[in-house]
Amino acid sequence: MTNLVLAVRAHRFETLAVGLFAVASLGGAALVVVRLMAYGIPASCFRGTGPSLICQGLSGDMDAYLSIARDWGFFALAGIVLLPIVSGLFLGIAMAGKEIDRGTTVFAWSLAPSRRRWLVQRVAPAALAVVVAGLIGGFFGDQLEALRDPGTDPATTFGHLGLRGPVIAGEALAVFGLALAAGAVLGRILPALLVAAALSVGAIAGVNLATDAWLHHETVAVLGVDDVGNVQPSWRVVDYRVLAPDGAIITWNEAYARYGDPGAPQSSGGPVMPDLKTVLFVNPGEIYPLVVARMTLLFAALGLAGIVLAFAVVDRRRP
């Protein structure tokens, strides 16, 4: 406990900055969630399937609800998105890079039983703090997703994938670990901050690109439906194709080459344009929890790799 208090005092600016940002972002998201829930409007009214008399009487409240969800909901979600980046960068750089830059490690390492123990006493509570904040932020992100699009289940819809749920906690750990490693390797605050920010952006982009590539190979083919976003909100449409009369699934370009343009006038006595049906390749909502778990594990692995690298560097670094 004494070592924890000393670590907090040594990094009180970073701790205060991250704490204030976490309170602002999480508190803002909580206020928006509570405000929207207070309206108590049935989700069926937003879908146009609720009792007409009841829904018509709530039209004014529905307009106010949608305005808050659109405007303030955007800012609340933006705060949640920035939370893992701000907390991970500030605390990750401070735990090793700031101490090395200021030269305080010379005295600390001479007194500590081991450098690893010295670093564990700083890294463990900071990592736990960013992960817990990420979990809370991810929870509010799921609540905002359900409230901003009433009637949807945040556990089966791909809306704002990677910007809510447990992924936020994994992302926070990844940014923290990469920042910790950059600080330990470079030993200077500003260069480490720039490198850590670049690595964090690359990690976030890489995980999202890898997830998108996997999802393109995890599709099921279903016959097209009108207004798919309202009929099947849990589907993530990846591609549109055509079901040919012979049962083959072909692209629209192949259909035009084989059967011609369906919008062109048919010549008298010419071939009759077959009735082509649209086929959708979609990611079903049932795989959403698996996708989220995979993204969270990827981010967590990057964060743990950064932490391990930081320990190895500190253990071998000259004072």
C-alpha positions as CSV (number, residue, x, y, z in Angstrom):
1,M,0.0,0.0,0.0
2,T,2.9,2.4,0.8
3,N,4.5,1.8,-2.6
4,L,1.1,2.4,-4.3
5,V,0.7,5.7,-2.5
6,L,4.2,6.7,-3.4
7,A,3.6,5.8,-7.0
8,V,0.4,7.8,-7.1
9,R,2.2,10.8,-5.6
10,A,5.0,10.5,-8.1
11,H,2.5,10.5,-11.0
12,R,-0.2,12.7,-9.5
13,F,-0.6,14.8,-12.6
14,E,-1.2,11.8,-14.9
15,T,-3.4,10.1,-12.2
16,L,-5.5,13.3,-11.8
17,A,-5.7,13.9,-15.6
18,V,-6.8,10.3,-16.3
19,G,-9.2,10.3,-13.3
20,L,-10.9,13.6,-14.4
21,F,-11.2,12.4,-18.0
22,A,-12.6,9.0,-16.9
23,V,-15.2,10.7,-14.6
24,A,-16.2,13.1,-17.4
25,S,-16.6,10.5,-20.1
26,L,-18.2,7.8,-17.9
27,G,-20.3,10.3,-16.0
28,G,-21.5,11.9,-19.3
29,A,-22.4,8.5,-20.8
30,A,-24.3,7.6,-17.6
31,L,-26.2,10.8,-17.7
32,V,-27.3,10.3,-21.3
33,V,-28.3,6.7,-20.6
34,V,-30.4,7.7,-17.5
35,R,-32.0,10.6,-19.4
36,L,-33.0,8.4,-22.3
37,M,-34.3,5.6,-20.1
38,A,-36.4,8.2,-18.2
39,Y,-38.6,8.8,-21.3
40,G,-40.0,5.2,-21.0
41,I,-41.1,5.1,-24.7
42,P,-41.9,1.6,-26.0
43,A,-39.3,0.5,-28.6
44,S,-42.2,-0.6,-30.8
45,C,-43.2,3.1,-31.3
46,F,-39.8,3.8,-32.9
47,R,-40.3,0.8,-35.2
48,G,-43.7,1.8,-36.3
49,T,-45.3,-1.4,-34.9
50,G,-46.7,-0.1,-31.6
51,P,-50.2,1.0,-30.7
52,S,-51.1,4.0,-32.9
53,L,-53.0,5.9,-30.3
54,I,-50.2,5.6,-27.7
55,C,-47.4,6.3,-30.1
56,Q,-49.1,9.3,-31.6
57,G,-49.5,10.8,-28.1
58,L,-45.7,10.3,-27.6
59,S,-44.6,11.9,-30.8
60,G,-43.2,15.0,-29.0
61,D,-41.3,12.9,-26.5
62,M,-40.0,10.8,-29.4
63,D,-38.6,13.8,-31.2
64,A,-36.9,15.0,-28.0
65,Y,-35.6,11.5,-27.4
66,L,-34.1,11.1,-30.8
67,S,-32.5,14.6,-30.6
68,I,-30.8,13.7,-27.4
69,A,-29.8,10.3,-28.6
70,R,-28.3,11.8,-31.8
71,D,-26.5,14.8,-30.4
72,W,-25.5,14.0,-26.8
73,G,-25.3,10.3,-27.6
74,F,-22.6,11.1,-30.1
75,F,-20.5,13.0,-27.6
76,A,-21.0,10.3,-25.0
77,L,-19.8,7.6,-27.4
78,A,-16.8,9.8,-28.4
79,G,-15.8,10.0,-24.8
80,I,-15.9,6.2,-24.4
81,V,-13.8,5.8,-27.6
82,L,-11.1,8.2,-26.3
83,L,-11.1,6.8,-22.8
84,P,-8.8,3.8,-23.4
85,I,-6.4,5.9,-25.5
86,V,-6.1,8.7,-23.0
87,S,-5.8,6.5,-20.0
88,G,-3.5,4.0,-21.6
89,L,-1.1,6.6,-23.0
90,F,-0.8,8.8,-20.0
91,L,-0.4,6.0,-17.4
92,G,1.7,3.8,-19.6
93,I,4.3,6.5,-20.3
94,A,4.4,7.6,-16.7
95,M,5.1,4.2,-15.2
96,A,8.5,3.8,-16.7
97,G,9.4,6.4,-19.3
98,K,8.8,9.4,-16.9
99,E,10.8,7.9,-14.1
100,I,13.7,7.0,-16.4
101,D,13.6,10.4,-18.1
102,R,13.8,12.2,-14.7
103,G,16.5,10.0,-13.4
104,T,14.6,8.9,-10.3
105,T,15.1,5.2,-11.2
106,V,18.8,5.4,-10.2
107,F,17.9,5.9,-6.6
108,A,14.8,3.7,-6.7
109,W,16.5,0.7,-8.3
110,S,19.4,1.0,-5.8
111,L,16.9,0.5,-2.9
112,A,14.4,-1.9,-4.5
113,P,14.9,-5.7,-3.9
114,S,14.6,-6.1,-7.7
115,R,13.6,-4.0,-10.7
116,R,10.8,-6.4,-11.6
117,R,9.2,-6.0,-8.2
118,W,9.6,-2.2,-8.4
119,L,7.8,-2.2,-11.8
120,V,5.1,-4.6,-10.8
121,Q,4.1,-2.4,-7.9
122,R,3.5,0.4,-10.4
123,V,2.2,-1.5,-13.4
124,A,-0.3,-3.8,-11.7
125,P,-2.6,-1.1,-10.2
126,A,-2.3,1.1,-13.3
127,A,-3.2,-1.7,-15.6
128,L,-6.1,-2.8,-13.4
129,A,-7.4,0.8,-13.4
130,V,-7.4,1.2,-17.2
131,V,-9.0,-2.2,-17.7
132,V,-11.8,-1.5,-15.1
133,A,-12.4,1.9,-16.6
134,G,-12.6,0.2,-20.1
135,L,-15.1,-2.3,-18.8
136,I,-17.3,0.4,-17.4
137,G,-17.0,2.4,-20.6
138,G,-17.8,-0.6,-22.7
139,F,-20.9,-1.3,-20.6
140,F,-22.2,2.2,-21.2
141,G,-21.3,1.9,-24.8
142,D,-23.6,-1.1,-25.1
143,Q,-26.4,0.8,-23.3
144,L,-26.0,3.7,-25.7
145,E,-26.2,1.4,-28.7
146,A,-29.5,0.0,-27.5
147,L,-30.9,3.4,-26.6
148,R,-29.8,5.2,-29.7
149,D,-31.4,2.5,-31.9
150,P,-34.4,1.4,-29.8
151,G,-35.5,-2.2,-30.2
152,T,-32.0,-3.5,-31.1
153,D,-30.1,-6.0,-29.0
154,P,-26.6,-4.8,-28.5
155,A,-25.4,-8.4,-28.0
156,T,-26.4,-9.4,-31.5
157,T,-25.9,-6.2,-33.6
158,F,-22.7,-5.2,-35.3
159,G,-23.4,-1.4,-35.0
160,H,-20.3,0.4,-33.7
161,L,-18.3,-2.8,-33.6
162,G,-15.1,-2.2,-31.6
163,L,-16.4,1.0,-30.0
164,R,-18.3,-0.6,-27.2
165,G,-18.4,-3.7,-25.0
166,P,-15.4,-5.6,-23.6
167,V,-13.3,-4.5,-26.6
168,I,-12.8,-1.1,-24.9
169,A,-11.1,-2.8,-21.9
170,G,-8.9,-4.9,-24.3
171,E,-8.0,-1.8,-26.2
172,A,-7.1,0.1,-23.0
173,L,-4.7,-2.7,-22.0
174,A,-3.2,-2.7,-25.5
175,V,-2.5,1.1,-25.4
176,F,-1.2,0.9,-21.9
177,G,1.2,-2.0,-22.7
178,L,2.5,-0.3,-25.8
179,A,3.0,3.0,-24.0
180,L,4.8,1.2,-21.1
181,A,7.1,-0.5,-23.6
182,A,7.8,2.7,-25.5
183,G,8.7,4.5,-22.3
184,A,10.9,1.7,-21.1
185,V,12.8,1.5,-24.4
186,L,13.2,5.2,-25.2
187,G,13.4,6.6,-21.7
188,R,12.2,10.0,-22.8
189,I,8.6,11.3,-22.3
190,L,8.0,13.1,-25.6
191,P,9.5,10.6,-28.0
192,A,7.9,7.7,-26.1
193,L,4.5,9.5,-26.3
194,L,4.8,10.0,-30.0
195,V,5.9,6.4,-30.7
196,A,3.3,5.0,-28.4
197,A,0.5,7.0,-30.0
198,A,1.7,5.8,-33.5
199,L,1.8,2.1,-32.3
200,S,-1.6,2.4,-30.7
201,V,-3.2,3.8,-33.8
202,G,-1.5,1.0,-35.8
203,A,-2.7,-1.6,-33.3
204,I,-6.3,-0.4,-33.4
205,A,-6.3,-0.2,-37.2
206,G,-4.7,-3.6,-37.5
207,V,-7.1,-5.4,-35.2
208,N,-10.1,-3.8,-37.0
209,L,-8.7,-4.6,-40.5
210,A,-8.1,-8.2,-39.4
211,T,-11.6,-8.4,-37.9
212,D,-13.1,-7.1,-41.1
213,A,-11.1,-9.6,-43.2
214,W,-12.3,-12.5,-40.9
215,L,-15.9,-11.4,-41.1
216,H,-15.8,-11.5,-44.9
217,H,-15.1,-15.2,-44.6
218,E,-17.7,-15.8,-41.9
219,T,-20.8,-15.1,-44.0
220,V,-24.0,-17.0,-44.7
221,A,-26.0,-16.6,-47.9
222,V,-29.7,-15.5,-47.6
223,L,-32.2,-14.3,-50.1
224,G,-32.4,-10.6,-50.2
225,V,-35.2,-8.8,-48.3
226,D,-36.5,-5.2,-48.7
227,D,-35.3,-2.8,-46.1
228,V,-32.9,-5.3,-44.6
229,G,-31.8,-2.8,-41.9
230,N,-35.3,-2.8,-40.3
231,V,-36.3,-6.4,-41.1
232,Q,-33.1,-7.9,-39.8
233,P,-31.2,-5.3,-37.8
234,S,-28.7,-7.9,-36.5
235,W,-27.4,-8.8,-39.9
236,R,-24.2,-7.2,-41.2
237,V,-24.4,-7.2,-44.9
238,V,-21.0,-8.0,-46.5
239,D,-21.9,-8.5,-50.2
240,Y,-24.8,-8.4,-52.7
241,R,-25.0,-11.1,-55.4
242,V,-27.6,-12.7,-57.7
243,L,-29.3,-16.1,-57.7
244,A,-29.3,-17.3,-61.3
245,P,-32.2,-19.5,-62.6
246,D,-29.8,-22.5,-62.6
247,G,-29.2,-22.1,-58.9
248,A,-25.7,-20.5,-59.2
249,I,-24.8,-17.5,-57.2
250,I,-23.1,-14.9,-59.4
251,T,-22.0,-11.3,-59.2
252,W,-24.1,-8.5,-60.7
253,N,-21.5,-7.9,-63.3
254,E,-21.7,-11.6,-64.3
255,A,-25.5,-11.3,-64.4
256,Y,-25.3,-8.3,-66.7
257,A,-22.9,-10.1,-69.0
258,R,-25.1,-13.2,-69.1
259,Y,-28.6,-11.8,-69.2
260,G,-28.1,-8.1,-70.1
261,D,-29.2,-5.0,-68.4
262,P,-32.6,-5.6,-66.7
263,G,-33.4,-1.9,-67.1
264,A,-33.0,-1.9,-70.9
265,P,-36.2,-2.3,-73.0
266,Q,-36.8,-5.8,-74.2
267,S,-36.9,-6.2,-78.0
268,S,-39.8,-8.0,-79.5
269,G,-39.2,-11.7,-79.8
270,G,-35.9,-11.4,-77.9
271,P,-34.9,-13.5,-74.9
272,V,-37.0,-12.9,-71.9
273,M,-35.1,-11.5,-68.9
274,P,-35.3,-14.1,-66.1
275,D,-36.5,-13.2,-62.7
276,L,-33.2,-12.7,-60.8
277,K,-33.2,-12.8,-57.0
278,T,-30.8,-10.9,-54.9
279,V,-28.6,-12.9,-52.5
280,L,-27.1,-11.3,-49.5
281,F,-23.9,-12.5,-47.8
282,V,-24.3,-11.5,-44.2
283,N,-22.7,-12.0,-40.8
284,P,-25.5,-13.2,-38.5
285,G,-25.9,-11.5,-35.2
286,E,-25.3,-14.8,-33.4
287,I,-21.6,-14.6,-34.0
288,Y,-21.3,-11.1,-32.6
289,P,-20.2,-12.3,-29.1
290,L,-17.5,-14.4,-30.7
291,V,-16.2,-11.5,-32.8
292,V,-16.1,-9.3,-29.7
293,A,-14.2,-11.9,-27.7
294,R,-11.7,-12.3,-30.5
295,M,-11.1,-8.6,-30.8
296,T,-10.7,-8.3,-27.0
297,L,-8.2,-11.1,-26.9
298,L,-6.1,-9.6,-29.7
299,F,-5.9,-6.3,-28.0
300,A,-5.1,-7.9,-24.7
301,A,-2.4,-10.0,-26.3
302,L,-0.8,-6.9,-27.7
303,G,-1.0,-5.2,-24.3
304,L,0.5,-8.1,-22.4
305,A,3.3,-8.4,-25.0
306,G,4.1,-4.7,-24.4
307,I,4.2,-5.2,-20.7
308,V,6.5,-8.3,-21.0
309,L,8.8,-6.3,-23.3
310,A,8.9,-3.4,-20.8
311,F,9.9,-5.8,-17.9
312,A,12.7,-7.3,-20.1
313,V,14.0,-3.8,-21.0
314,V,13.9,-2.5,-17.4
315,D,15.6,-5.6,-16.1
316,R,18.5,-5.1,-18.4
317,R,18.6,-1.3,-18.7
318,R,21.6,0.6,-17.3
319,P,20.5,3.0,-14.5
